[in-house]
Amino acid sequence: MKILVAVKRVIDYNVQIRVKEDKSGVVTDNVKMSTNPPDDNAIEEAVKIKEAGKAKEVVAVSVGEEKAQETVRKALAVGADRGILVKVDGVIEPLAVSKILKKIVEKEKPDLVFMGKQAIDDDCNQTGQMLAALLNWPQATFASKIEVKEKSLVVTREVDEGLETIEVNVPAIVTCDLRLNEPRYASLPNIMKAKKKPIEQISAGDLGVDVKSRIEQIKVEEPPKRKAGIKVASVEELVQKLKNEAKVI
């Protein structure tokens, strides 16, 4: 079994996001970047399946600018066997990413495609579902537990009502939830070994994929600042304000 894992380079989740002065987007220059957190869970699960002897190869793929190679290297450092970087400049939308991944899937012919349930920058939660539709493959989204069988997967999903368990045939698309596992840290020896692992670089143009934006981003603004609260002297005053001002009782 071969597992393809899609990873995305995003602004690190510990960084305070700042909006550009012209409100055309967020500041990314000289900002710490990292792997999208749910994608770390996807890589971890793929590596665990390989370590259990149920997969022979894990291939990490990223779509983005040249610097996204760092994200692929991190995946190699935690256990992926080789990497692929599809080079695209600028912002790329989920539909274009899905079309690119479809081309990579057709080339690599994996049995499973893992990715994070959504990216923390655009928060779209679309790529996995679109890729499943383009490939006409079954999908299991928001996976919090995965059991590999001979020709299928039993996946426990996070849903609004609680947990849902489904079984999907292989090949399949799986989007991973943060609760799926605890991603490992890359050790220094493995980081050094990852530098020798191959990363194939491909241009999106060579794949014949149109990456033109379909959505126009008009303006980016920070959310309004939260108003300061007030103190009340007694329970009676609190009830009075809830009843007459807030009108919630």
Contacts in CASP RR format, 6 or more apart in sequence:
PFRMAT RR
TARGET T0000
AUTHOR 0000-0000-0000
METHOD contacts of the structure
MODEL  1
MKILVAVKRVIDYNVQIRVKEDKSGVVTDNVKMSTNPPDDNAIEEAVKIK
EAGKAKEVVAVSVGEEKAQETVRKALAVGADRGILVKVDGVIEPLAVSKI
LKKIVEKEKPDLVFMGKQAIDDDCNQTGQMLAALLNWPQATFASKIEVKE
KSLVVTREVDEGLETIEVNVPAIVTCDLRLNEPRYASLPNIMKAKKKPIE
QISAGDLGVDVKSRIEQIKVEEPPKRKAGIKVASVEELVQKLKNEAKVI
1 49 0 8 1.000
1 54 0 8 1.000
1 55 0 8 1.000
1 56 0 8 1.000
1 111 0 8 1.000
1 112 0 8 1.000
1 148 0 8 1.000
1 170 0 8 1.000
2 55 0 8 1.000
2 56 0 8 1.000
2 57 0 8 1.000
2 58 0 8 1.000
2 59 0 8 1.000
2 108 0 8 1.000
2 109 0 8 1.000
2 110 0 8 1.000
2 111 0 8 1.000
2 112 0 8 1.000
3 46 0 8 1.000
3 49 0 8 1.000
3 50 0 8 1.000
3 55 0 8 1.000
3 57 0 8 1.000
3 58 0 8 1.000
3 59 0 8 1.000
3 110 0 8 1.000
3 111 0 8 1.000
3 112 0 8 1.000
3 113 0 8 1.000
3 114 0 8 1.000
4 59 0 8 1.000
4 61 0 8 1.000
4 104 0 8 1.000
4 105 0 8 1.000
4 108 0 8 1.000
4 110 0 8 1.000
4 112 0 8 1.000
4 113 0 8 1.000
4 114 0 8 1.000
5 39 0 8 1.000
5 42 0 8 1.000
5 43 0 8 1.000
5 46 0 8 1.000
5 58 0 8 1.000
5 59 0 8 1.000
5 60 0 8 1.000
5 61 0 8 1.000
5 75 0 8 1.000
5 80 0 8 1.000
5 113 0 8 1.000
5 114 0 8 1.000
5 115 0 8 1.000
6 39 0 8 1.000
6 42 0 8 1.000
6 61 0 8 1.000
6 62 0 8 1.000
6 63 0 8 1.000
6 97 0 8 1.000
6 101 0 8 1.000
6 113 0 8 1.000
6 114 0 8 1.000
6 115 0 8 1.000
6 116 0 8 1.000
6 127 0 8 1.000
7 35 0 8 1.000
7 36 0 8 1.000
7 39 0 8 1.000
7 42 0 8 1.000
7 43 0 8 1.000
7 60 0 8 1.000
7 61 0 8 1.000
7 62 0 8 1.000
7 71 0 8 1.000
7 72 0 8 1.000
7 74 0 8 1.000
7 75 0 8 1.000
7 115 0 8 1.000
8 35 0 8 1.000
8 36 0 8 1.000
8 39 0 8 1.000
8 62 0 8 1.000
8 63 0 8 1.000
8 68 0 8 1.000
8 71 0 8 1.000
8 119 0 8 1.000
8 121 0 8 1.000
9 33 0 8 1.000
9 34 0 8 1.000
9 35 0 8 1.000
9 36 0 8 1.000
9 62 0 8 1.000
9 64 0 8 1.000
9 67 0 8 1.000
9 68 0 8 1.000
9 70 0 8 1.000
9 71 0 8 1.000
10 33 0 8 1.000
10 34 0 8 1.000
10 35 0 8 1.000
10 36 0 8 1.000
10 119 0 8 1.000
10 120 0 8 1.000
10 121 0 8 1.000
11 17 0 8 1.000
11 26 0 8 1.000
11 28 0 8 1.000
11 31 0 8 1.000
11 32 0 8 1.000
11 33 0 8 1.000
11 34 0 8 1.000
11 120 0 8 1.000
11 121 0 8 1.000
12 31 0 8 1.000
12 32 0 8 1.000
12 33 0 8 1.000
12 34 0 8 1.000
13 34 0 8 1.000
13 37 0 8 1.000
13 120 0 8 1.000
14 32 0 8 1.000
15 31 0 8 1.000
15 32 0 8 1.000
17 26 0 8 1.000
17 27 0 8 1.000
18 26 0 8 1.000
18 27 0 8 1.000
19 25 0 8 1.000
19 26 0 8 1.000
19 27 0 8 1.000
19 220 0 8 1.000
19 221 0 8 1.000
19 222 0 8 1.000
20 26 0 8 1.000
20 27 0 8 1.000
20 220 0 8 1.000
23 219 0 8 1.000
23 220 0 8 1.000
23 221 0 8 1.000
24 217 0 8 1.000
24 219 0 8 1.000
24 220 0 8 1.000
25 217 0 8 1.000
25 220 0 8 1.000
26 220 0 8 1.000
33 67 0 8 1.000
33 70 0 8 1.000
33 71 0 8 1.000
34 71 0 8 1.000
35 43 0 8 1.000
35 71 0 8 1.000
35 74 0 8 1.000
35 75 0 8 1.000
36 116 0 8 1.000
36 119 0 8 1.000
36 120 0 8 1.000
36 121 0 8 1.000
37 120 0 8 1.000
37 178 0 8 1.000
38 115 0 8 1.000
38 116 0 8 1.000
38 117 0 8 1.000
38 118 0 8 1.000
38 119 0 8 1.000
38 175 0 8 1.000
38 176 0 8 1.000
38 177 0 8 1.000
38 178 0 8 1.000
39 115 0 8 1.000
39 116 0 8 1.000
39 119 0 8 1.000
39 176 0 8 1.000
40 183 0 8 1.000
41 116 0 8 1.000
41 176 0 8 1.000
41 177 0 8 1.000
41 178 0 8 1.000
41 180 0 8 1.000
41 181 0 8 1.000
41 183 0 8 1.000
42 114 0 8 1.000
42 115 0 8 1.000
42 116 0 8 1.000
42 174 0 8 1.000
42 175 0 8 1.000
42 176 0 8 1.000
42 180 0 8 1.000
43 58 0 8 1.000
43 60 0 8 1.000
43 75 0 8 1.000
43 78 0 8 1.000
43 79 0 8 1.000
43 80 0 8 1.000
43 114 0 8 1.000
43 183 0 8 1.000
44 78 0 8 1.000
44 180 0 8 1.000
44 181 0 8 1.000
44 182 0 8 1.000
44 183 0 8 1.000
44 184 0 8 1.000
45 114 0 8 1.000
45 146 0 8 1.000
45 176 0 8 1.000
45 180 0 8 1.000
45 181 0 8 1.000
46 55 0 8 1.000
46 58 0 8 1.000
46 80 0 8 1.000
46 112 0 8 1.000
46 114 0 8 1.000
47 58 0 8 1.000
47 78 0 8 1.000
47 79 0 8 1.000
47 80 0 8 1.000
47 184 0 8 1.000
48 181 0 8 1.000
49 55 0 8 1.000
49 146 0 8 1.000
49 148 0 8 1.000
50 56 0 8 1.000
50 57 0 8 1.000
50 58 0 8 1.000
50 79 0 8 1.000
52 148 0 8 1.000
54 148 0 8 1.000
55 111 0 8 1.000
55 112 0 8 1.000
57 81 0 8 1.000
57 82 0 8 1.000
58 79 0 8 1.000
58 80 0 8 1.000
58 81 0 8 1.000
59 80 0 8 1.000
59 81 0 8 1.000
59 82 0 8 1.000
59 83 0 8 1.000
59 84 0 8 1.000
59 108 0 8 1.000
59 110 0 8 1.000
60 72 0 8 1.000
60 75 0 8 1.000
60 76 0 8 1.000
60 80 0 8 1.000
60 82 0 8 1.000
60 83 0 8 1.000
60 84 0 8 1.000
61 72 0 8 1.000
61 83 0 8 1.000
61 84 0 8 1.000
61 85 0 8 1.000
61 86 0 8 1.000
61 101 0 8 1.000
61 104 0 8 1.000
62 68 0 8 1.000
62 69 0 8 1.000
62 71 0 8 1.000
62 72 0 8 1.000
62 84 0 8 1.000
62 85 0 8 1.000
62 86 0 8 1.000
63 85 0 8 1.000
63 86 0 8 1.000
63 88 0 8 1.000
63 92 0 8 1.000
63 97 0 8 1.000
63 100 0 8 1.000
63 101 0 8 1.000
63 204 0 8 1.000
64 85 0 8 1.000
64 86 0 8 1.000
64 87 0 8 1.000
64 88 0 8 1.000
64 89 0 8 1.000
64 90 0 8 1.000
64 92 0 8 1.000
65 87 0 8 1.000
65 88 0 8 1.000
65 89 0 8 1.000
65 90 0 8 1.000
66 85 0 8 1.000
66 87 0 8 1.000
68 85 0 8 1.000
69 85 0 8 1.000
69 199 0 8 1.000
69 201 0 8 1.000
72 80 0 8 1.000
72 83 0 8 1.000
72 84 0 8 1.000
72 85 0 8 1.000
72 199 0 8 1.000
73 191 0 8 1.000
73 194 0 8 1.000
73 195 0 8 1.000
73 199 0 8 1.000
74 186 0 8 1.000
74 194 0 8 1.000
75 83 0 8 1.000
76 82 0 8 1.000
76 83 0 8 1.000
76 194 0 8 1.000
76 197 0 8 1.000
76 199 0 8 1.000
77 186 0 8 1.000
77 187 0 8 1.000
77 190 0 8 1.000
77 191 0 8 1.000
77 193 0 8 1.000
77 194 0 8 1.000
78 183 0 8 1.000
78 184 0 8 1.000
78 185 0 8 1.000
78 186 0 8 1.000
78 190 0 8 1.000
79 190 0 8 1.000
80 197 0 8 1.000
81 197 0 8 1.000
82 197 0 8 1.000
82 198 0 8 1.000
82 199 0 8 1.000
82 200 0 8 1.000
83 197 0 8 1.000
83 198 0 8 1.000
83 199 0 8 1.000
83 200 0 8 1.000
84 104 0 8 1.000
84 108 0 8 1.000
84 199 0 8 1.000
84 200 0 8 1.000
84 201 0 8 1.000
84 202 0 8 1.000
85 199 0 8 1.000
85 200 0 8 1.000
85 201 0 8 1.000
85 202 0 8 1.000
86 100 0 8 1.000
86 104 0 8 1.000
86 202 0 8 1.000
86 203 0 8 1.000
86 204 0 8 1.000
86 207 0 8 1.000
87 201 0 8 1.000
87 202 0 8 1.000
87 203 0 8 1.000
87 204 0 8 1.000
88 96 0 8 1.000
88 100 0 8 1.000
88 204 0 8 1.000
88 211 0 8 1.000
91 213 0 8 1.000
91 217 0 8 1.000
92 211 0 8 1.000
93 211 0 8 1.000
93 213 0 8 1.000
93 214 0 8 1.000
93 215 0 8 1.000
94 122 0 8 1.000
94 124 0 8 1.000
94 126 0 8 1.000
94 127 0 8 1.000
94 130 0 8 1.000
95 126 0 8 1.000
95 130 0 8 1.000
95 214 0 8 1.000
96 204 0 8 1.000
96 209 0 8 1.000
96 210 0 8 1.000
96 211 0 8 1.000
96 212 0 8 1.000
97 127 0 8 1.000
98 126 0 8 1.000
98 127 0 8 1.000
98 128 0 8 1.000
98 130 0 8 1.000
98 131 0 8 1.000
98 134 0 8 1.000
99 134 0 8 1.000
99 209 0 8 1.000
99 210 0 8 1.000
100 204 0 8 1.000
100 207 0 8 1.000
100 209 0 8 1.000
100 211 0 8 1.000
101 113 0 8 1.000
101 127 0 8 1.000
101 131 0 8 1.000
102 131 0 8 1.000
102 134 0 8 1.000
102 135 0 8 1.000
103 207 0 8 1.000
103 208 0 8 1.000
103 209 0 8 1.000
104 207 0 8 1.000
105 113 0 8 1.000
105 131 0 8 1.000
105 135 0 8 1.000
110 171 0 8 1.000
111 170 0 8 1.000
111 171 0 8 1.000
112 153 0 8 1.000
112 170 0 8 1.000
112 171 0 8 1.000
112 172 0 8 1.000
112 173 0 8 1.000
112 174 0 8 1.000
113 128 0 8 1.000
113 131 0 8 1.000
113 137 0 8 1.000
113 171 0 8 1.000
113 172 0 8 1.000
113 173 0 8 1.000
113 174 0 8 1.000
114 174 0 8 1.000
114 175 0 8 1.000
114 176 0 8 1.000
115 127 0 8 1.000
115 128 0 8 1.000
115 173 0 8 1.000
115 174 0 8 1.000
115 175 0 8 1.000
115 176 0 8 1.000
116 175 0 8 1.000
116 176 0 8 1.000
117 125 0 8 1.000
117 141 0 8 1.000
117 142 0 8 1.000
117 143 0 8 1.000
117 175 0 8 1.000
117 176 0 8 1.000
117 177 0 8 1.000
118 124 0 8 1.000
118 125 0 8 1.000
118 175 0 8 1.000
119 127 0 8 1.000
125 175 0 8 1.000
128 139 0 8 1.000
128 141 0 8 1.000
128 173 0 8 1.000
128 175 0 8 1.000
129 139 0 8 1.000
129 141 0 8 1.000
129 173 0 8 1.000
129 175 0 8 1.000
131 137 0 8 1.000
131 173 0 8 1.000
132 138 0 8 1.000
132 139 0 8 1.000
132 172 0 8 1.000
132 173 0 8 1.000
135 171 0 8 1.000
135 173 0 8 1.000
137 171 0 8 1.000
137 172 0 8 1.000
137 173 0 8 1.000
138 168 0 8 1.000
138 169 0 8 1.000
138 172 0 8 1.000
138 173 0 8 1.000
139 168 0 8 1.000
139 172 0 8 1.000
139 173 0 8 1.000
139 174 0 8 1.000
139 175 0 8 1.000
140 146 0 8 1.000
140 153 0 8 1.000
140 155 0 8 1.000
140 157 0 8 1.000
140 166 0 8 1.000
140 168 0 8 1.000
140 172 0 8 1.000
140 173 0 8 1.000
140 174 0 8 1.000
140 175 0 8 1.000
141 157 0 8 1.000
141 174 0 8 1.000
141 175 0 8 1.000
142 157 0 8 1.000
142 158 0 8 1.000
142 159 0 8 1.000
142 175 0 8 1.000
142 177 0 8 1.000
143 155 0 8 1.000
143 156 0 8 1.000
143 157 0 8 1.000
143 174 0 8 1.000
143 175 0 8 1.000
143 176 0 8 1.000
143 177 0 8 1.000
143 180 0 8 1.000
144 156 0 8 1.000
144 157 0 8 1.000
144 158 0 8 1.000
144 163 0 8 1.000
144 177 0 8 1.000
144 179 0 8 1.000
144 180 0 8 1.000
145 155 0 8 1.000
145 156 0 8 1.000
145 180 0 8 1.000
146 153 0 8 1.000
146 154 0 8 1.000
146 155 0 8 1.000
146 156 0 8 1.000
146 174 0 8 1.000
146 180 0 8 1.000
147 153 0 8 1.000
147 154 0 8 1.000
147 155 0 8 1.000
149 167 0 8 1.000
151 169 0 8 1.000
151 170 0 8 1.000
152 167 0 8 1.000
152 168 0 8 1.000
152 169 0 8 1.000
152 170 0 8 1.000
153 167 0 8 1.000
153 168 0 8 1.000
153 170 0 8 1.000
153 172 0 8 1.000
153 174 0 8 1.000
154 165 0 8 1.000
154 166 0 8 1.000
154 167 0 8 1.000
155 165 0 8 1.000
155 166 0 8 1.000
155 167 0 8 1.000
155 168 0 8 1.000
155 174 0 8 1.000
156 163 0 8 1.000
156 164 0 8 1.000
156 165 0 8 1.000
157 163 0 8 1.000
157 164 0 8 1.000
157 165 0 8 1.000
157 166 0 8 1.000
157 177 0 8 1.000
158 177 0 8 1.000
158 179 0 8 1.000
186 194 0 8 1.000
204 211 0 8 1.000
205 211 0 8 1.000
230 241 0 8 1.000
232 238 0 8 1.000
232 241 0 8 1.000
239 249 0 8 1.000
242 248 0 8 1.000
242 249 0 8 1.000
243 249 0 8 1.000
END
